[in-house]
Amino acid sequence: MENQQQNPERLHAKLVEVTEFSESVLNDVQRLLAQYTENRSAFLKYTLITILNSTSSHLFFLRPEHTEPGEDPNQVWGMVTVNVCQTCSAPRAWIDDFVVDEKYRLRGLAHTMMDQVLKFAHYIGAPSVMLTASDRRVAGNQFVKTFGFERYDTNVYIYRMPIGNKGI
């Protein structure tokens, strides 16, 4: 029992939509993506600007709700991307890039972020919210179930574009 770490104090945070490009935003996204997965290609300035200019992609940073004097109010404790696809039947919301900075994990921030993402999805009128979680992310799969996410029985297919495809 002596070697067991106690959970640090719970942090209070707010989800803030990122709407303007800056080098610090780019650096924060790159830092968090590196913690999210090892299999990422380089995240480019162009990609970030495309996301920020999109009406269907929403990038959110998790920031401190309150800061003490001398603390940086622009700290980024986590991030999430919410993509909204308008279909004929209803808007669909899809969560991706859900990551809490490793320095701030186990402080209730993932719960805060998911709660606020679901409120955003409700606000835009999405009747459901989807996400994917690899089976190897055991904690992530357990986490989403605590919010009422259910495993959806469907086939997901992927077509990988040929190497060198740059789009139109």
C-alpha positions as MATLAB code, in Angstrom:
seq = 'MENQQQNPERLHAKLVEVTEFSESVLNDVQRLLAQYTENRSAFLKYTLITILNSTSSHLFFLRPEHTEPGEDPNQVWGMVTVNVCQTCSAPRAWIDDFVVDEKYRLRGLAHTMMDQVLKFAHYIGAPSVMLTASDRRVAGNQFVKTFGFERYDTNVYIYRMPIGNKGI';
ca = [
       0.000    0.000    0.000;
       2.877    2.399    0.644;
       3.886    2.395   -3.025;
       0.390    3.143   -4.263;
       0.091    6.696   -5.544;
      -2.793    8.784   -4.335;
      -4.854   10.522   -7.010;
      -3.845   14.167   -7.167;
      -6.404   16.836   -6.394;
      -9.327   17.057   -8.822;
      -8.869   19.935  -11.265;
     -11.652   22.210  -12.477;
     -11.620   22.957  -16.163;
     -13.654   24.384  -18.996;
     -13.883   23.392  -22.641;
     -13.078   26.284  -24.984;
     -13.515   26.122  -28.748;
     -10.394   27.119  -30.644;
     -11.353   29.488  -33.450;
      -8.123   31.282  -34.362;
      -4.766   30.005  -35.519;
      -1.589   30.705  -33.589;
       1.752   28.968  -33.343;
       1.012   28.148  -29.689;
      -2.252   26.424  -30.701;
      -0.340   24.425  -33.303;
       2.311   23.467  -30.724;
      -0.333   22.392  -28.193;
      -2.124   20.218  -30.761;
       1.152   18.610  -31.843;
       2.153   17.971  -28.208;
      -1.163   16.334  -27.348;
      -1.337   14.279  -30.559;
       2.092   12.852  -29.734;
       0.634   11.587  -26.428;
      -2.503   10.264  -28.133;
      -0.900    7.924  -30.628;
       2.476    6.960  -32.013;
       1.063    6.248  -35.473;
       0.370    9.845  -36.488;
       1.724   11.569  -39.499;
       2.987   15.100  -39.004;
       0.243   17.523  -38.027;
       0.663   20.521  -40.281;
      -0.235   24.188  -39.976;
      -2.423   23.779  -43.082;
      -4.422   21.006  -41.398;
      -5.058   23.116  -38.309;
      -6.154   26.118  -40.383;
      -8.492   23.848  -42.372;
     -10.086   22.563  -39.154;
     -10.455   26.063  -37.713;
     -12.068   27.352  -40.928;
     -14.477   24.442  -41.182;
     -18.111   24.760  -40.140;
     -18.274   21.026  -39.452;
     -15.091   20.459  -37.406;
     -14.803   21.872  -33.911;
     -11.515   21.802  -32.021;
     -11.786   22.281  -28.271;
      -9.071   22.805  -25.666;
      -9.553   21.949  -22.026;
      -8.250   24.857  -19.978;
      -8.194   25.710  -16.258;
     -11.494   27.100  -15.059;
      -9.654   29.431  -12.681;
      -5.973   30.287  -12.377;
      -3.945   31.546   -9.475;
      -1.941   34.752   -9.870;
       1.186   33.955  -11.864;
      -0.335   30.889  -13.552;
      -0.856   30.810  -17.307;
      -4.613   31.006  -18.046;
      -3.910   29.631  -21.528;
      -2.630   26.265  -20.305;
      -3.993   23.357  -22.309;
      -4.820   20.266  -20.251;
      -6.522   18.353  -23.038;
      -8.200   18.534  -26.407;
     -10.948   16.952  -28.428;
     -12.258   17.306  -31.965;
     -15.999   17.099  -32.569;
     -17.023   16.642  -36.176;
     -20.587   17.348  -37.173;
     -22.024   15.883  -40.329;
     -25.419   17.109  -41.443;
     -27.378   14.271  -43.031;
     -30.913   14.287  -44.398;
     -32.195   12.627  -41.240;
     -30.306   14.532  -38.524;
     -26.937   16.002  -37.625;
     -24.384   13.402  -36.547;
     -21.637   14.133  -34.051;
     -18.375   12.230  -34.013;
     -15.705   12.521  -31.309;
     -12.056   12.153  -32.246;
      -8.628   13.106  -30.866;
      -9.869   12.901  -27.263;
      -6.746   13.284  -25.130;
      -5.860   14.611  -21.693;
      -2.264   15.719  -21.179;
      -0.403   12.965  -19.335;
       0.709   15.479  -16.660;
      -2.944   16.076  -15.694;
      -4.470   12.601  -15.897;
      -6.411   11.020  -13.029;
      -7.815   14.372  -11.923;
     -11.319   14.139  -13.372;
     -10.499   16.051  -16.543;
     -11.614   13.355  -18.989;
     -15.013   13.306  -17.290;
     -15.248   17.089  -17.456;
     -14.285   17.095  -21.124;
     -16.727   14.340  -22.113;
     -19.562   15.950  -20.154;
     -19.026   19.252  -21.954;
     -18.671   17.579  -25.367;
     -22.007   15.813  -24.856;
     -23.629   19.121  -23.886;
     -22.266   20.665  -27.091;
     -23.658   17.776  -29.158;
     -27.039   18.181  -27.468;
     -26.952   21.925  -28.182;
     -26.404   21.364  -31.906;
     -29.288   18.889  -31.996;
     -27.349   15.688  -32.601;
     -29.528   12.704  -31.646;
     -26.418   10.602  -30.992;
     -22.677   10.897  -30.592;
     -20.275    8.367  -32.041;
     -16.656    7.538  -31.413;
     -14.286    4.676  -31.975;
     -11.991    3.094  -29.426;
      -9.514    0.362  -30.232;
      -9.859   -2.809  -28.156;
      -6.317   -2.248  -26.894;
      -7.442    0.968  -25.200;
      -9.035   -0.860  -22.298;
      -9.316    2.173  -20.015;
     -10.818    4.275  -22.818;
     -13.443    1.632  -23.552;
     -14.395    1.422  -19.888;
     -14.440    5.218  -19.609;
     -16.946    5.795  -22.429;
     -19.279    3.160  -20.964;
     -19.521    5.230  -17.761;
     -21.219    7.917  -19.868;
     -23.731    5.518  -21.361;
     -21.977    4.864  -24.662;
     -22.925    1.453  -25.997;
     -21.049   -0.745  -28.402;
     -22.783   -0.346  -31.758;
     -23.118   -3.474  -33.821;
     -22.094   -2.416  -37.291;
     -19.378   -3.041  -39.790;
     -16.885   -0.269  -40.256;
     -14.959   -0.383  -43.498;
     -11.969    1.627  -44.533;
     -10.560    2.230  -47.977;
      -6.967    3.338  -47.852;
      -6.062    5.748  -50.611;
      -3.039    4.892  -52.731;
       0.264    6.365  -51.585;
       0.827    9.760  -53.115;
      -2.862   10.646  -53.352;
      -3.064   14.360  -52.589;
      -6.775   14.851  -53.205;
      -8.128   17.414  -55.596;
];
